[in-house]
């Protein structure tokens, strides 16, 4: 199975190094020296990582055969793809690969059906489950511990404890003015 692990950015310097936008939680495993990666577009690869380092918080990679800035710049916006055994699991038991979460049924803690995960959106602050509801509408659920209470891969379900208003329009609106007025009359 193939997983996207990065996207090549700008060339860095004159010796063929490039910046890489990391799209994996395991860059040391997927983007280490010697790794051979497929690419999108396929005509650009496969690429073999020769060396890597972190500079000013960004991953810099050099690929075998890419020796100058012109060759490095030609790789810009190439997607890097690693071949992964579908049975392989992340080291941390609280981490999941996207393919493990896709198509899971989403239910609330009381067993109410919400829908099915159709997409996972990776945002800078958190990940979101895009869930298709039985009526065809979509709802976005933040993949955070306070809301997603359990992922059960055996049962193929994600259990959520949504705050009011996340999956329905019955949000509880609390006015701080009413609270302070009541306190003042006591």
N, C-alpha and C positions, 0 to 999 in steps of 0.2 A: 504494500500500500504506500502511496506517496503522500508526503506532508510538506506543505510550504514552510520553509525554515528561515527565509530571509529575502530581502530585495536589495540589489546592488544600487548604491547611490553614486556620488561623484568620485572621480579619480582624486587621489591624494598624493601629491608630490609627483616626481618624474620617473619613478622606478616601477610603475605598474600596480601600485596599491590602490584599493578602493574602500570607500565607506560602505557599511552594510547595515540596513535597517533589520534588526533581529526580529523574527516572528516565531520564536520557539522559546519555551521555558528552559530548555536544556542546550544553550549555545555551546557549552564546552564539549558536549557529546556530539551534537549534529554539525558544528562548524569548526571542528578541530583540524589541525594539520593532517593531511592524508585522506580526509573525507572526499569522496567523489559524489558530486551533486548533479542531478539532472537540471535542466533549465527550461524556462518559458520566456522567450521562444526556444524551442528545442534545438534550432540550428546554432545557437550560441554555445551549447554544451556538448557533452558533459564537461564540468569544470572540476579540477582537483585542487583542493586547498593546499598551498605550499607553506604558508605561514600566516599567523594572525596575532594581533595585539590590540589593546584598548588604548586609545589616545583621546584625551579630553572627553571621556565618557562615551565615545563611539567605538564600535568594533571596526578595525581595519583588517582587510584580508588581502593576501597576494595569491594569485592562482598560477599554477604551472603554465608556462608558455606566454604569460602576459608580462612583458618586460618594460613597457614604457607607458607614458601617460595617454598616448593616442589609443593604444590597445585597451587600456583600462577604461577610458571614456566610452569606448565602443560597447562596453558591457552595461552601461548605465541603464537602470530600470529593469534589468533581467531578474526574474524571479528564480530563487534557488529552491530546489525540491530534493528532499531526502527520501530514500526508500526505507520504509519502516515495517517491521514484522507486525501484522495486525494483532497478534497475541501479546505484544510487548506492552507493558504498563509503565506509567511514570514511577519514579522511585518513591515519591511521597504519596501515601494512600489518599490524601485529600486533593490530589491533582488528577486531572483527566485530560485525555486527548479529545479534540473536537469530535472525531469519528465515534468515540464512545458515547457522547452525549446526544448526537443527532438521532432524531426519531424517538427519543424517550417520551413516554407519556408524562404529562405534568398534572399532578393532583395536589389539592390543598391538604393540610394536616387532618382535616375531618373527612377526607376521601372524595371531595367534590372534584369532578373532572374539569380541568382547565383547557387542555389541548395537547399538542405534540410539538416538540422542539424541531423547527425546520431550518434554523440558522443560528450561528453564534457570532456575535459581533464583538470584536476586540477593540475596546476603546482605551485611551490612555489611563483613565481612572479606574475602570472595572470592565468586566465582560458582561454582555447582555445575552440572554436567551431570547430569540425571536420565536414566539409560540403561536402556532396556528390553532385557533379555537374551532370547535365543531361547526360554527356558523360561517366559517371562512375568514373571519376577521383575525387580525394579529394583535398580540399584546407583547410588550417588552418587559422582561423580568430581569432585574439586576442579579448577576450570579455572585451574591455575597452571602456569607454565613447566616446573617440575621434573617434572610428571606428564604434561601434555598437550604432547608434543614437537613435534607438527606438525598443522596444519589444512590439508588439501588440498581446496579447493573444487572443483577440476576433477574430481578422483577421488571427490568426495563422501565423504571419510573424515576421521576424527580419529584420530591415532596417539598411544597413551598408553604410558608406561613406569611402571606402577603399583608402589608399594612392596608388599612382602609383606603379605597380608591385606586389601588394598583391594578386590579383586574375587574373592577366594577365601578359604577359611577356613584356609589353610596359612600362618599368620603365623609368622615366626621369632621365638621368644621367647629372649631373651638375658638370663641372670641375671648381675648384676654380682657376686654373692657367689661364683659359680663362678670367675669371672675372678680375683678377689682371692685366693681360696684357692690357685689354681694358682701365682700370683705368689709367694705366701708360702712355698710348698714348694720353690722353686727354689734 
